[in-house]
Amino acid sequence: MRKSGSCLNHDLHDLRIFLILYSQNNQGNLLILRIMVQTNFALQPPFLKKGDKIAITCPAKKLPNPMDDAIALLQLWGLEVVLGETVNASYHQFAGDDALRARDLQRFIDDDSIKAIIAARGGYGTIRIIDRVDFSHFAQHPKWFIGFSDITVIHAHLLANYGVQSIHGQMPVNIPDASAKSLESLRKALFGEDLKYALKPEILNREGDATGILIGGNLSLLVAIINSASDMDYTGKILFIEDVGEYLYAIDRMLYTLKRAGKLAGLAGLIVGGFSEIKDNDIPFGQTVPEIITAIVSDYNFPVCFDFPAGHVPDNRALILGRNLHLSVSATTVNISYI
């Protein structure tokens, strides 16, 4: 009997919860969860509507300034903003100690009146608290999580363990300098409007078409979580990477780490975002970031898109991680659309 879309989504949700509960009581469960994610059944949280509550929390570094611009923007979109304790907290460079940051995140995960959680900023610190947070309620009542940079840890953890989509996009600390197009893309992602991109070709792009679940985020964090409980299966996926403030040799090393760990060989496609504020040594490394990437993926045949507007750049366009994406790279254009 053919089932309607709503019934199908409900059945897949029930299947996901069963596997997660099973995983909490049996060893060897991660293989089961990886299989579930590979089936392209990543769960889509409910899109926002006017009047919904969105929480702001700081799972990593403390805020340098108030978030007046961000709060005003979210309210302009018709959302009710709820601030966490960490917004005004300080503990050395962190937004409160590890216990406070984990408790703040836990509060919003468990509060069903909160429909989305946005990280106020990145920096460093999310990896210190991720294992303190209990996501069992989130697994049954998923909601959108938004952020980038250090928040890559949460994006990966949610997809690897619970098969839930999340949004790689602008954070409150970035709002004053954000482009209008990046903010509009975030609004569209949150409210379920059509999200697609058409880009000009780059000289080192590699042509081809690919379809697969989009994964990724900050390159440094992707390497940091290899072989941890937050690590993802890259097979058949389209990988997005970006980074900031790294040396060229370090980018080369991190990409070779992914390659040696078997993360690149099975990719369906690669989207390269912003690599900003990149540094070189006194003795030049001898390659640009695109040249480094081109050389490292030369053993594979998947399409590669360079210079996608996302990452530590003002024009940081929203990407829905965990959702099926179609990537088409030709000599004249690059088209990226969700399926």
N, C-alpha and C positions, 0 to 999 in steps of 0.2 A: 504494500500500500504506500503510495506517495505521501510524504508528510509535508505540511506547510513549512515555510521558512521559520516561523516562530517556534513551532514544535521541534524542528530540527535543532535550533539553537538551544532550546531547553534540554533536549536529550544529550547534546554534546556537553553542556554545562554539568549535567548529572554525572556523565562519564568522567569528566575532569575531576569533580569532587571525590568520586570513588577512588580514583587513582591516587589523589593527594592523601586521602585518609589512609589508604593502603600503604603509602610510602612512609607514613609516620610510625607504622607498627611493624614493618618488615624490612629486613636488610636486602640489598640488591635492587632497591626500588628505583634508583635514578635511571636505570636503563629503561624502565617502563615509562617514566616521565619523558625521557628523550624521544622515545618512539611516538608518544602522543604529540609532541611538538612538531615532529617531522611530518605528521599527517596534515599539517596546515590547518589545524583546528584552534589556532591561537584565539583566545576569548577576547571579545571586544567589550570593554566596559560601556555602560550606558552613556550616550553623549549628553552634554550639558544642555540645560534650557534656562531661560531667564528665571531668576529667583533661587537658583541652586546655590549652595554654599561651596566655596573653594577655600581650602586652608593653605596657609603659608607657613612653612617650617624650615629650619636651617639644620640639615643633617651633617654639615661639614664646617666650613670656616664662618667666622662671625661677620656680620654686616658692617660695612664701613660707614654707611649713611642710612637715614630713614628711607622708606620705600613709598613715599607719597605718590610718585608718578605711577607706580605699578598698581597700587591700591585704587587710585582714581580710574585707571584704565579698566581694571577688572570690574569695577562698579559701573562704568560706562557700558560694559557688555551685559549688564543686568545681573551680575553675580553678587552674592553676599560674601564678603571677605572675613575670614576668621584667622586671627594671628596666633601662632604658637608661642610658648614661653621662650623658645630659642631665638626669636626675632630680636629680643633685647638682651640676650644673655651673652656673657663673655667669660671665657676660660682660656687664658693664653691666646692662641690664634683661633681657637674654636668657639662656636656659638653655644657655650656651655660645655660641661664635661660629657664624657661618653654616655653616662647614665641618663642625664637630662635630655640629650639629643635623641637617644633611643626611646625614652619615655614620651617625648613630644610626638615623634613619628607614630609610635604605637597608639597614642590617644586618637589621632586622626584616622588611622587605619580601622580602628574598632568603632568609630562613631559613624553610624549609618546615615546621619544627617549631612555628613560631608561627602560631596559627590566627586571631588577632585582634590588632589594634593599637589602643590607646586613648591619645589625647592627654591628658597630665596636666592641661593647662590651655590657655586661649587667650591673650589679650593682644594682642601684635603680633609678627610675625616670620615667619609661615609663607610669606607671599608672597615673602620674600627667599630662600627655599631651594627652592621648588617646582621651579624649572627646573634645579636641581643633581641632582635625584633621577631615577634611571633606573627606570621602571615596567615595563620589558619583561618581567621575571620575574613581576611582579604580574599582568600581562595574561594570562599562561598559568596562573598559580596564584593566583587572587584570594582575598583574605581580608577579613574585616570590618574597617573603620576606623571608630572612634567618636570623637565630639567635637562641639563647636559653637563659635559665635563666630568667632574667627580661623581655625578649622579648616574653615570654609566654603570656603576656597580649595582644600583637598584634596578635599572632597566634590564640588565642581564639576569639578575637574580629572579625577577618576576617572570621573565620568559622561560628561563631554564627550569625553574621549579614548579611554576604554576601555569605556564602557557598563556600569560595575559599580556595584551598589548599595552604600550605606554607611549608617551610623546617626548621626542627629543626636540626641544625648542627653547625659546627665550625664557629667562628667569627674571624675577623682579629687579635684581641688582643691575641687570643689563637694559632695562626698559628705557631709561633716559637717552641712551645712545643707539637704541634699536631702530632699524629701518621700518618704515610704514608697511612694506611688503612682508617683512618677517613677522610683525605683530598681527597682520591680517591672516597670514598663514596659520598662526597659532590659534586665532579665533575660529577659523574654519575647522581646524583639527578638533578642537574642543566641542564644537557645536554640530559636528557631523556633516559639514558641507564638503563639496567636491574639492579634492586636493590633488593637483597635478602640476607638473613643471615642464617647460620647454626651454632648453638651453642652447646657446651657441656652441659649436664644436670646438674642442681644444686639440692642439696639434698632436699630442701623444695619446689621445683617446683611442681605444681599440673597439672596432665596430662589432656589432652583434646584438642579438635579442635574448633576453633572459626573463624568466618569471620565478619568483621565490619569495619566501618570507624575508623581510628586511630585518637585519640585526646590526649591532655594532654600537659605535659611539667613540669615545676618546681612546686613541690607540694605547696610551700609557696604561690606562685602566684595564683595557682588554688583555694586555699582557700580564698585568698584576693579578688578575683573577684566574689565570690558566690553572686548571686542575684543582680548582676550589669548588665549593658548593654553588658558586654563582656562575661557573663556566658554562658556555653554551655549546651545542652541537652546530658546527658551521656547515655541515653537508647539505648541499642543495639550496643554500641561503644566498641572498644578496647582502654583501657586507658593506657597511658605511664606516669610514674612519676619518678622524680629524685630530688635530693636536695643536698645542701652543707652547712657545718658549723652549722648545727642545733643540738640542744640537743635531746637525745633520747625521753625524755618526750614530747618535742614539736612535734616531728614526730608522736608520738602516738596520741596527741591531734588533730593534723591536719587531720589525717586519720579518727578519730572518728567524726570530723566535717563533712567530706565528707559523712561518713556513715549516720549521723543523718540528713543530708540535702537530703538524698535519692539518692545520686550520685553513690553509689556502687551496689545497689541491682539489677539494670537492665543492668549491664555491660555484654558484650559478652566475654571479656577477660581482663587480666591485664599483662602489661609488666613493670617490675621494673628495672630501670636503676641504674646509680651510685648514691650512697649516701656516699659522701666523706667528710672527715674532721669532722666526727660526734663526738659530745661531750657527756660526761656523768657528772652527779652531784657527789659530794663527797660521797653521799649515792647512790650506783649504782641503775639504773633503773631496771635492772634484765632481760632485753631482748635485743637481737640484733635487727637491723632493719628488717631483714627477719622474725624473730620471731614475731615482732610486727605486721607486715603485715599479716602473716599467721593467727594469732589469730583474727584479725579484719575482714578478709574475710572468716572466717570459716563457716559463715552462708550461703555462696553462693557456686555455683558449677562450676563457669567458670574457664578455665585454667589460670594458673599463671606462668609466666616466670621470674625468678630472674637473676640479674647480667647481664642484657643486656648492651653492651658497648656504653652507651650514657649518657651525663650529664657533670658534672664538672670533667672530666677525660681526659687525653691526647688522649685516643682512643674513641673519641666522634663521633660515626658513625651517618651518616645522616638518618633522618626519615622524610617521607613526611606525614605531618599532614593533615587530611581531605580526604585522599585517602583510598580506600578499601584495607584491609590487611587480609591475612590468617595467623593465628597463630596455629601451631601444636606443642604440648608439649607431648613428650613420655618419657619413662624411659631411652632411649638411646640417644635422640637428641631433639633439638628445632629447628624448621624451621619457618622462617618468610619471607613471600613473598607478593608482591603487586599484586593485581588482575587487 
